[in-house]
Amino acid sequence: MIIEVYFSGGFIPPESVIINAINNAQKTIDMSIYSFWGSPTADNIKNALINAKNRNVRIRVIAENRTSNPNSQSYPYILSLINNNIPVLFDSLSSIGYGCPNNNGYLNHQKFIIVDSQIVLVGSFNLTYNALNIDANDLLKINDRNLAIRFIKQFEMMWGSNGNIPNLSNCKFQNYKYDLMEHTFYYNNQILDSIKVFFSPKDGTYDVISNLIHNSQNSIYLAMNKFTLCDYRDSLFPKKNYTFILVDNGTWNDKPVLNIRGQNITPDAYCQNKPWNPPGNILKDNIPNNGILHYKFAIFDKYIVLTGSMNWTYRGANNNDEVIVTIYSKFLANAYFQEFNKRWIQAGGSSNKNENIAFQEVEVFNVDGRLIGKNISIKKLRKGVYVLKSKNGNYKIIINYP
């Protein structure tokens, strides 16, 4: 088991991680994407996929139907895949590729790639230049066959078959899907306790997040692109004294955020007006180069990381095809905290006091493989890539610190 975490602007760019995974594929690549554009990033990924196809790697692509529109920025890249005999299934009927008729008209907003039934790439990233180079995004690369097989099962439910070509009579999106009931993967070692994976809209993602908020005891750090679900606003209210929320500028004036900021606004039937008094600890992003805060992650009790494609919106929880992953690891939680703290300070906030964690139970190596130590504080690590290895060496987390 190897977990790698990469953030935009880190020592190793997420784009290179994706391209290297594609270039190293030996047998299969399955991917679900929302958007795919922007030179040179999309060109590099497209060329890597075509090269993989030419060396007889089986590639299957599921895409959001908007990318099949000739006016979409993604259209030429998607069309190029199709023209190179890479099958693309859209989540609704389409004039190019394959279109699945079994859908409710919402979005395929998932972002994941499975390589050789062994490696899963998942996070908030889209396959665009801005997403992987300017905006604030995260990318997890998880090398674990059991987890990869779970993602393949979900993929093939949407694909409608386990074959090279989708089965349009059996493909399923949105509320046509069903819960496969396999969510938790246990590891129980000093680096990682467990990983859980859930897919909207059938796997209860709404309740998963509600329960994480409800069960939190001492800290919540939330970095979110869109936050329009008022139920989560209300769930966070009892935890407001230890909750820190960073949102994208685009959701700064949405009702839940306005209420958390302490402002009164006109109530409506869906979301009653409940301003916080005093206001919560909330800031809007200040990403350089006009980038957006595209994260969808939260850290609970310095131990649980929630991430994936799902914004905290009604459609994200109840209508769209989405994926969320929860990882129970204080080491990975600390890596996400470092990124949160960086963006929090960037937005004008003061540094949170959580940087002194020491990696007492694992060996710490640098990117070149040199042992740094067994009892080292995060403050002693310079920017770069570090490897945390368990005592038996069977588990490790690779962290790309910003």
N, C-alpha and C positions, 0 to 999 in steps of 0.2 A: 504494500500500500504506500503510495506516494501522493501527497497533496502539494500542489504548487499554487501560489496566489500571486497575481500580477495586477498592478494598478496603472492607470494611464499616467504617464510621466515618470514611471519608475525606471530603475537601472536597466531593465530589459523591457522593451516595448511589447505590449500584448500582440501587436500585429505579427511580430517575428515568431512568437510562440505558436500562433495559429498556423502560419505558413510552414514552420518546421514540423508541426504535427502532420499536416497534409503531405509534406515531402517525404516523411518517414513512414507513411502508411504502406503496408504490404498487401493487404487483402481488401479491406472495406472502409468506406467513409459514409456515414449517415448524418445528415444535418438538417436542422430546422431553423429557418432564418426569417427575419422580419424585413430588413432592408439591406441593400448590397450595392454601394455606389461610392464614387470618390477616388480620383486618381491621386497617387499611384497605388493606394492600398487595395482597392477593389480589383484593379488590374493584376496586382501581384497574387491575390488570392485566387482570382479566376484562372490565371495561368497555371498556378500550382494544381488546381483541381483538374484542369485539362491535361496537364502532364501526368497526373496520377491516373487518369482514365486511360491515357495512351500506354501506360505500363501495366494495364489490365487490373487496376484496382477498381472494385465495384463501388460506384458512387450513386447514392440516392439522396435527392434533395426535396424537402418540403418547404414551401415558401408562402408568405402572405400574398393573397390574390392581388393586392394593390401593385405589386411588382410586375404583374403581367400587363399593366396599362402602358401603352406606348409613350404616354406623357410622364411616366414615372422615371426618376433618375436611375432606378435599379434596372429598368427594362433592358437596356443593351447588355448588361452583364448576365442577367438571367437568360436572355435570348441566346447569348454566346454559349452558355452551358448546354442549352437544348440543341443548338446547332452542332455541338460536338458530342452528341449522343449521350448526354448525361440526363437521365429522366428527372423531371421536375414536376411535383404534384402541388397544385395550388389548393388552398382550403375552400374554394368555391369554383364554380364553372368558369372556364377561361378559354380564350381564343388561341392560346399557345400552350404547349406542354399538356399536362393532364389536369383536369379540374374535378374536384370531388363534389358531388351533389349533396352529400349528407353533412349539412352545416346549418348554423343559425344566423349567418350573416355577420358574425363578429370577427375579431382579429386572430390570426395566428401570430402571436407576439412572443413566442418562445425563441430563445437563443441557445442552442446547444449543438455540439458536434461530437460524434462517437467515432473513434478510430480503431479499427481492427478488433472490435468487440472487447476492448481493453481500456481505452482512454476516453474520458469524458471531459469536454471543454464546456463550461457553463458559467453564466454570469449575466451582467447587464449589457454587455457589448453587442452592438450591431456590426455588420461587416462593411463599415464605412470609414473613410479617412478621418472624419471628425470624431467618430466614436472611439477609434483606436489611437488617436494622436492628440486631440484637443480636449474633448469632453472628459468629464470624470466618470470612469467606468472601471469595473472589476472583472477579472477573468480567473476562474478556477480551472486548473488542470488536474484531474483526479485519475490516477492510474490504479484501477481496481476492477477486476473482471466482473464481479457480482453486481456492482453498481452499474457498469456499462451494459450488462445484459438487461437490467431493469429499464434503462433508457431505451434500449432496442425494442423491448416489448411495447413500450409506449409509442415509439416511432411506428412500429408495424401495425398497431391498432389504427393509427391515422392513415398509414400507407394502404391498409386493407389486406396485406399479405406479407409473407416473408420472402417474396421473390424480387427479381430485379425491376419489375414493372408494377406500378400500383394497381390494385383491384378496385375499380371505381364503383362496383356494387357493394363493396364491403368497407370502404374507407370511412373514417369517422372523425369529425371535428366538433369541438365545442360540446353542446349537450347531447350529441349523438354518442359521445364516448361513455365509458364506464370506469369505475374505480377498480384497478387491478389488485388492490389490497396488499401490495408489497411496498412498504414505505421505509422500514428501519433496517440499517445495516450496522452490526455491532463489531467493535474492534477491541475495546476494553484493554488498552495499554496506556502507558504514561504520557503518550503524545495525543492520542485520539480515543474518545469514548465511543462515539457513534456518528453516523450520517443518516439523515432522513430526507426523503424526496417526495414531493407532492406536485400534482399537475391540476391546474384549473381547467374547466370549472367543476369537475366531478370528484376531486379528492379531498374536499373540505379545507382548501387553503384559507378561507375566511376564518374558520375555527382554529386552525393551527396558529395563526398570528394572534388571534384574540387570546388564546391560552398562554402563549409566550408572554404577552403583555401582562395578563392577570397574574401569572406565577412569578414574575420578576420580583426580586427582593431588595436590590440595592443600586442598580444602575441600568439605564437604557440610553443607548446612543443610536440615533436614527438619521440616516442620510437618504433622502427620497426625492425622486424627480417629480412625481405627481402625488399629491395627498388630498383627496377629495372625499374620503370615506369618513363620515361623521361618527360612526360607531367607534372607530379607532381613536378619534379625538376624545371621546368620552371614556374609553378604556384607559387612556393614558392619564386622564385627569387625577386619579388618586395617586399616581406615581410621579406627579409633576415636579416634586422637589429634587428628584434625582434623574430626571429625563432631559436630555439635550437633543434638540431637533434641528437639522440642517436641511433646507429645502431649496429646490431650484427656483430661480426668479419667476418662472412661468406659473408656479403654483402659489406664489406669495400672497395673492389676493383671492384665493379660493376660500370658501366659507370655513372649513375646519382650521385652516392656517390663520385666518383673520380672528377667529375665536380664541385660538391659542395665544395670539398676540394681544388678546384682551379687548378686541373691538366688537361693538354691537353692529349687527347687520340685519337686514330684513329676513325673518324666518320664512320657511316654506314647508310644504307637506313632507318632503323627503328628509330635510335636515333642520331641526329646530335650532334656534339661536341660543348658544350656551357659551358666552365669553368667559375666559378664565380671569380670575381676579385674585392675586396679581397675575400678570401675563406669565406664560411659560418661558423656558429657556429656548428660544428659537431664533435662528438667523437665516438670511437668504444667502445664497452662494455668491462668491466673487471669483469665478474661474477665469484665469488669464485667457487672452485672445478670444474673448466673447464666447467661450465654451459654455456648455450647460452641465449642470449637476445631473447626471443620468443614472446615478446609483439607485438601487432598490434594496439597501442593506440595513440591518439593525443588529446591534450587539446587546445581549441581555446578560447582566450579572457578570460581565468580564469572562464569559464562558461559552455562550451560545451565539453563533453567527447565523443570521438569516440573510440569504441573498437569492439572486435569480433574476427573472424577467418581470415579475409582477409589481406594478405600482400599487399604492394603497388607494385603489379606486373601486367602485362598485363593479364596473365591467371587468376589471382585472381579477376580482375574486369570483365573479358569478357568470361571466359570459365568454371572455377571451380564452384562447389556448395559451396557458402560461405554465411556468415551472418555478418552484421555489425549492431551495435546499437549505436545510439546517444542519450545522456542523457543531458538535459538542467537543470543543478543544480550547483550553485557555490560551494555548500558544497561537492558534489561528485567530482567536478573538483579539489577542493583543496586536497582531498584525493589522487587523481591520481597525482597531482603535487608533493605531499610529496614523493611518490614512485619514480617519475621521478628524483627529486632532489637527493634522496639517490643514485640512479644508476648513475647520472651525476657526483656526487662527487666521487663515486667508480671508475669511468672511468678516473678520473684525472682532472675534471673540478671544477670550483669554485661554491660555493652555489649561486643559483639564489635568488633574493630578493622578495620572495612571501610568506614568512612563517608567516606573522603577522595577517592573517585573524582572526577576532573575530566572534564567533557564537552569534551574538547579538539577532537574531530573534527566536532562538530555545533553548529549554532546553537541556543540555548535561548531560548524565548519563554515569557511568562506566559500565563494563560488569556485575557487580553484582547488578545493578539497583540503585546505590546511585547517587543522584543529585549532580553534580559538580558545575553547575552554569548556568546562562542565558547569561552572557557576558564574555566569556572566550577566550583567545588567544590560537591558536594552539600550541604556544610554552609552554603553561602550561600543555599540555597533555603529559603524559608519554607514553611509548610504551604500546600498548594494544588495547582493543576493546572498542569503545565508541558509544553510542546511541544518535542520535540527533532526538528529537521529536518536531513535530509542536505544535502550541499552543493548537489546539483542540485534539491532540493525535492521529489523524487518519492517519498521515503519519510519517514515520521515516526512517532514514538512519543509518545503522550500519556499522561503519568503522573500519577495522582491520589495524591500523596504524603500519608501519614497525618500 
